[in-house]
Each structure stands twice: as structure tokens, then as C-alpha cells.
Amino acid sequence: MYLIQSFCALIDNIMSYFKGFFKGRAPSSKKVSVSSKQSNNSSITKRGENSLFSKIGKKLSQFVNPTVGQKLWELQRFRILFRLDARAPQEIFNKKGFQAIHPAKVILDITKSELEDYQERSLNAPGIGWCPDLKTLVKFAQANAAFWSTRYLYVGIGFACDLTEAKIEIGGTEVSSFDSEKEQLTLQTVDLTNVLVCIAPKDFKRLGKGFPVDNLMAKILNDGSVPEKIEVQDLEGVKNILVWLVSNNCIQKAVEVVLQYAAGNSSIPLKRELTHLNKEEPELCNLLMEGVYNALKQESIVGIDASKVEEMLSEELPLVTNREKTKYP
């Protein structure tokens, strides 16, 4: 990082030198009588020089410290998300979920050094940080006991970019100790409907001992879409979350999870999870998939390519037998 800053400073000095050199060769206003036409020409020349130096400086800056926002955006996948957050569920409800920090156009202009500054110094966060699983979250929080006593545990689903994967794809950045955190960044809003679980700090010990605890999201949403109770085993991956939802008669929410995973560049992990589910809970899985196929027939599903999703599910995972293939217009 220091080398990048030093190089940028050197470039600025060089550009300033040459800019002054060209200015020195320009006709002096004291020696030449300036007519209106000459004045305009001088202004045009000056603007041309400034434009030239601006373009050169911009290209050099991009070479030394490239923008990486486009790559971050492309690396987003639909994932399960775990986060410790000081905000109570009522505040999350009032804000209609976890709102994106920046609009997309700001994300696209993020530079490599800004991404590194965020990971190493928590400066100028491009998105909201989440963990990929409960085990990683526990490891992250162990370094700070206050996290457990003052923060709520939220579990949701949404598009996120894996920070370590991004650094590898971007290139030129060494893997550091910070990568062990396996942080995921949500660059887009995680809607309230995709926040499935909220557990109060006072219930963490009971949860860790295997006892069922209150899911505060059930009370906040108050629509029966998510179960009122949850155990630690229910949080061990997508498969377990689907089992938790379906076994508690929240099939519609489980169907939404499957559809969003299938349509959100995450079909491979979804197939894996559903295959395991079919082996361990065939009846429950069959019930879930019937709900998925019925939902695909509805034209009200926004942002879901129904035929594409069904093709993926039926070819790779023919769980429901003797079912006629849905015809789409």
C-alpha cells in the first residue's frame, strides 16, 4: 500500500513538472498583445493541455490503483448470511431489511486500495459484512466478548461477494490473515422478507447448549412466514434451514429460498443441498419440490425465469415422479 502511494506521488510530481514545462514555452501575455480571438485560442490551448494531462493522469492512476467495483459486482452469488448486529429487530423492520450502503454506480468506482483499506482498517465499507456460516461467525466473535453480549444474531439470504474470492480474482493482492474471516459483502439490499432469523443476545448460551430459543423475526413479521423457535442445528447450512422451514409448516418461505437460489447464480450449491435433503428426508423434500413446481406455474413470480429454473431442477434433480412438465407461454 505504501509503495502504491509513493508511486502515485511520484507520478503527480512528474506530471506537475511537465505541465510547468509546457506552460513555460507558451507565449507570455506581457509580450504579446492579446486580441479577443487570441485570448480564445489561448483558453482553448490551455483547456487542451489540462484535458491531456487529466487523461494521462487518470490512465496512470487506473494502472497503479485500478477500479475493482465491476468485478465485485460480477462475483455476487446468492448465499446464506450470518451477522452479529447491534440493531434490534424492530429497527431492521422499520428500515425494511439491511439497506445497501451505496448505490450501484458508487460500487462500480471502488478502487483496489479502497477495498484493501476496508479489509485491513474497516475504512469506507463498500457493503455490509456477513459470515458464510455459524462456525465462522463464532470464530470471528471470540476475539471480542462484547459482541455476544450486545449484538443480535441475524441469519438471512441474499446476493453477496466473497471478499477472499474477490482478491484472488482481482489479482496482485496477497492473501492475508484477514482472509481467515471469510467475509462476505452484500452490495445490494437484503430485503426484510429475506431476513429469516433473529436471536437475542440473552439466548446465545441456551442456543449453544442445544435448547430451542425464540426467533424474534417471527414476532416482528407476524405473518407466519418463519417459525417461532429455532435450534442451533437448524442453522447448519441451507439444507437444515429448508428442513426447519418445511417441518414447521413454512413451506412458502422454503419455496422462496429455493427459487432465489436457483435464479441467483447458485444452482450448483443448491443441487448439492437438495440432493442431501432428498437422501435424508425424502418425504419432506418431495413436499418442498411440489411447492416449488406449483410456484413456478404462477406468473406473479418477479425476476424468476420459471422455465430455466424448472429445467435445472428437473434435469439434475428429478425428485417428483409422474409429474407433467409445466408448459410456459
Secondary structure, DSSP 8 states (H G I E B T S, - for coil): -HHHHHHHHHHHHHHHHHHHHHHHHS--TTTS---HHHHHHHHHHHHHHHHHHHHHHHHHHHHHS-B-HHHHHHT-EEEEEEEEESS-HHHHHHTTEE--SS-HHHHTT-BHHHHHHHHHH--S-SSEEEBSSHHHHHHHHTT-THHHHH-EEEEEEEEEEEHHHHHHHH-S----GGGGG--EEE-S-EEGGGEEEEE-GGGHHHHHTT--EE-HHHHHH-SSSS-SEE-GGGGSSHHHHHHHHHHTT-HHHHHHHHHHHHHTT-HHHHHHHHHHHHHH-HHHHHHHHHHHHHHHT-TT-TT--HHHHHHHHHHH---STT-------
